Every structure is written in structure tokens, then in C-alpha cells.
Amino acid sequence: MAKEFKLTSIRLAELEKELRYLKTTREQEVAEHLKEARSFGDLSENSEYDEAKNEQALLYARVAEVENILAHAVVIDDEEGNSSDLTGHVGLGCTVKVRDLETDETEVYAIVGSQEADPTQGMISDDSPFGRAMLGKVIGDTVDVEAPMGMLRFEILSVERSA
């Protein structure tokens, strides 16, 4: 069974747009670059041709990757009870405000699917140790997260549905 990719409807639309761009505009650009490189003569010693072929291979690899993601995408529906803030449970699509019990600092994280994760932007994958530890918890719970630097403890201050 293929891996499912959990995506928001916004991320799904972004990937569909990227795929259209890759298969049209970008493919034409790469084909033109390849055609130009071929015109430089002997292909066995033509670094421009090698570069164009590598560029084409990268393009086709990305197209295949995006098509695979789209084929196995599971859209996180905001209307479903996956992570409803009505129940106060942490789930996909929620924004969680937590307090680090060691440093007393508060942080806000969005729990997202692995394809959308960007820890620098506070978007944490549900597959990460932090994400897995948070899933299903409610406001007031103390959560232990096993991290490379040791055990971290957080208190959940709020759970909201992400916009």
C-alpha cells in the first residue's frame, strides 16, 4: 500500500499549480535549453548538453514526485472532526499554543501533514516526535516529547482550528 500524504486544500492547490507549471512552462524551457545545447556540436564533450540533460532529469523526477503525492493525497477537511477545536483535541490542521515547562517560554505551532511541514515557520509534521506526542491531547495536558537533546515537557495552553 502506498504512503498517504496528508495535505490541506491550500497545499493541494499549490501542488496542482506547481505540476501544471512543471509540465508546461518549465518543460518547454528545459527542452529549449536542451535544443540549444545540442547545437553546440559534439555531445561527448559538451558540458552544456550534460547540464541540460541533468536539468531535464531533475524536472522529470520532480514531476513524478508531485504526481505521486497528488495520487496519494488525503485532504484534511476543515469541516471534519479530525482536529475539531470544538472538542479541544489536538489534531491535523490545529494550531497549538504550548508552554515549555523547563524554560517557561510559550510557542505556537501548527500541526500539519509531512508535505507541509516547515519547522522554521512553526509548521510541525504530525509524523515528528512533537507532532505525534501532541495528537489527541487537550488543553491543560502535560506532554512529554522525546527529542535528540532529551525529554522535553510542554503544557498545552490552547488548541484552535487553523484558518
N, C-alpha and C positions, 0 to 999 in steps of 0.2 A: 504494500500500500504506500502511495506517495505521501510525502510530508504535506500537511496543510499549512498554509500561510495565512495567519490572522491579520486582516487589514481593515482599516476604517474605510468608509466610502470615499473619503477625500484621497487617501493614499491609492486606492484602486483607480480612481480617475487620473491621478498623476502618472501611474504606471501605464495606463492605456494611452495617455497622451505621449509619453516617452516612446512607447512601442511604435505609434504612428510616425513620430519624428524619425526614429531609427530606420524604419522600413521605407521611408520616402526620402526626405531631405538628406539625411546622413548617408544613406546607401548610395544616393546619387553623387554626393561629394566624394565618397571613397572610390566609387567607380571612375570618376573623373581623374582623381589623383593617380589611380592605377593605370589608366589610359595614358596619362601624361608621362608617368614613369617608364612605361613600355616604350615610348617614343625615343627614349634616350639611348637605345641600342642594346648591345649585348647584355642579356638578362643575367648571365652567370656572374658578372662583375658590377651589377647595377644596384647600388645601395638604396637608391630611391625606390626601385621596384621592390626590394626586400622590405623596406619600411611600409610601402603601400600594402603589400600582402599581409604584413603583420597587423596593420590597421584594419584591414578587411576581416582578418580572423578575430580580432577583438570585438569588432562590430557584430559579427555573427554569433559570437559567444554571448554577448550581452542580449541580443535579440532572443536567443534560446533561453537564457536565464529569465528574462521578463515574461516570455511566453509560458514558461514552466510555473512561475509564480502566479500568473493570471489564471492558468488552467487549474491550479490547486488552491485558489484563494477562497477563504471563508470570510465574508464581510461581517464585521462586528456591527450589528444593527443597534442603533441608539434606542430603539423602541423595545428591544427585547430585554428580558430581565437578567442578562449576563452580568451586569455590574450596576444594577439599579441603585441610585442614591436613595430611593425610597426605602430600601431595606438596610441601607447603610453598610453593605458589604463591599469590600474591595474586589474589583474585577476588571476585565479588559475595558478600556475606554474611560476609566475613572482617573480623577486627579486626587492624589492623596497628600495631605499635609501631615508630616511626621516631626517628632522631636527626638533628636539623638539624646538618649539618656546619659551618655557619658559627657558630652560637650555642652548639652542644653541648647544646642542650636536647632532651629526649625528649618525644614526643607520642604519643597513641594515637588512632587513627581507625578507624571502621567504614566499610567500602566498601559502599554501598547503591545502589539504583536512584534515579533522579532524583526520583520521587514521595516518597521518604522522606528525602531529603537535608535536613540541618539542621546547617550548619557550627558553629553555636554549641554544639551538643551533641556535636560530634565525629563527625557522620554525614556523610560526604563522598560525593557522587554519582560513579558510575563515568563519567559524562559530563564531569566537571570536569577541568581540566588535571592536578590532583593525582591524581584517580582514574584517568584514562587512563594516566598515567605509571606508576602502581603496578601495574596489571593485568598478571598473568603473571610478575611479578618474584618472587624468592625471598629467603630470609633471607641477609643478607650483601651483597646487591646495593646498589650506589650508584645512586640515581635522580635524574636532573635533571628539575626541574619548571619550565616556563616560566610565570612569573607576571607580573602587571602591574608589579610592583616589580623585576623582573629574574629571572635564573635562580636557583633555589633547589636545593640539593643535600641529599639525605637518604640515610641508610643504614638499611636495613630490619633491625631487631633481632629481631622475632618476627612470626609470622603464625599467627593462631588462628581457628578457626571461631566465629562469633558465636553466642550462645545464642538 
